[in-house]
Amino acid sequence: MRADRLVSLVLLLRQRGRLSATALARELEVSTRTVLRDIEALSAAGIPVYAERGRHGGFALLPGFRTELTGLNHNEALALLVAGSRRGAQAFGLGSALASAMLKVVDALPESYRDTAAGVAERLLIDPEADLLSRRLVAEDVPDSIAGEVRGAVLAGHKLRIHYAVVDQSPKWRTVDPIGLVTVRDQGYLLAVRSGADRTYRLSRILAAEELAEPAQRPDRVDLDRAWQDRSTRFRTGGDQVTALVRVDPVRREDLVGTAVAVLAEAADADGWLRLEVAFQDSRHAEWALWQLATNAEALAPQWLRTVLRDRAAAVGARYGMPS
């Protein structure tokens, strides 16, 4: 762990020039005392780092010093930088490792390309925290200790004990055979097998985790994309799903489709509106989705959904003093 931090410290000084102990501590997420000890260790190892005193002082490397990190061309490094700008690594507890890796990627470039690569973050934005309608996309927070145990079991092929909280149920301990990790829209999932049956666990609902020494009972190879597609299909076609027939203004079609679990049929009406048969997770999901579309959509069936939306609209009207 310390060796990785020392490499990151050198790369920070190479790419940013002189930095204070406070700035280095902030970047490396350690104390200033730790930074000072690391500087001493680098000097003892022959790394030409020196201190500049004064108001704008700090630590710097002698001009011309270069670490030996090679093997990437310009476009390969840019591809890694773009991939690294995605927030999926946060869900798996790899955020700090990703930051360190990105420093190494930039340093691996020829000097003539380094400024261009360093500006990637300014020119390319991947998965911003809010969309064009200012709807905030909130990534789930998974403690590094839990993410590390889960990730370790997945990669080592060991069984995993998790303390898992299902909605509306008391958390329970269970032992699973981990298959892989998936991140979707900043939400992390563990694909596993428990008692011979496929299971999918949301990482944010794991309250504690423990990697066991016992080998997991799982195939040697896995097509994770196919496994996720299969589980997604089973999820969409099971449980308390409801199907609704909806008329929608074409300008709001994507809002409806993006909310629904699946689109089962679609046709155009004579007035230009679209008629879709869509599936929702349950009755509450159907009511919520149609309510968001206001007058840009109309539920044609089932009748209970029309009744619920009508009563809800009447209640809102009454609240604001409008005649029923």
Steps between C-alpha positions, in 0.01 A plus 500: 500500500781741589690414180194599294474825692868582440456445126191724503695768689777500239251516214316791661824695528596416142168610352418800717839630599551646848233402753471574871482224759138598564409468131673163474324376813165602354568324169628181664237505777759473779637731770772760436720304743467194277593711197816623674598142587439396139717787373782382726459143371518620138815699570661201668415290194680744270197681356610865442226672701582825678322759713451867413431719800293815518142608454466325164739218583445129494656184364623446145708265289823600329431600137528214252424220743273240341351174623512196273137433418473421130304283257196716421453706188300822492160357402531206741567734788212728399266199487601404854453856621151517352407162647646607832279807511194280548377462856449123494825441688352678801235229534769232526718690749771574243476879491839570660669228293351652185634845586848353550479307173399812307812679625710214364318504167570869450863454598538215251438733206776665300558852626361653181162333564484545876332840502234377259429193711489700821229717344271205426302563818431854379383397152311174553228451761369148558188434707451841669319514832189663346327472163370783279189534716717546811388165637779399733647155453609386844761227520453250781753510781663164576762502778846404374530229765187324370585554134849364563375178661245441224748580224764277659264202519387548140854517362644224722208264446418466870167470675364822651294571812282810473266673743231602255202731548195426285236775482244467780688206657753464781861462377623142490836329459536272200788318330521526122721391212595825322496504120581859408439871554290729282448876513196659335439876518732524801322219684714197578372141503647167608403202284518183704360151553336399827379148568524426128283796393607820324490806725567870441593723795516878503835607645351795689280257695793291624558614859806281559701249301762235571706313243531133604788261430270236351500487117181618332294251304487671162600445134862571407386740226201733490339724237408780739313701237283201411442418868385858566268495198343172614439629852363827368254309283383289792460812712291674234268204454448400863371628831204737529536647153206679340433574134333820384373636169609863472450782251794740504604819322804414282705772671472304827544152355859464619399603853241222510726239341791594725283448808317182397646155556421395143309605189282212379330667202487838328285663230410848379151648547328710233560824692877447508520374856650159572328202659733280704453186704757528778595299808572650843653342808177528700189715542684778687758520224227526234318775688820698559618470138171618348461782754840643394373541143199712608277582200757370251380146559179310566463157656238310299517177698474347752204683647642505854795705375269754334300523823808549717634778275159671480458496879850630548443785256171585673675510838764739366232720349313509829816592685539807280133597521401393149147373438473124463 
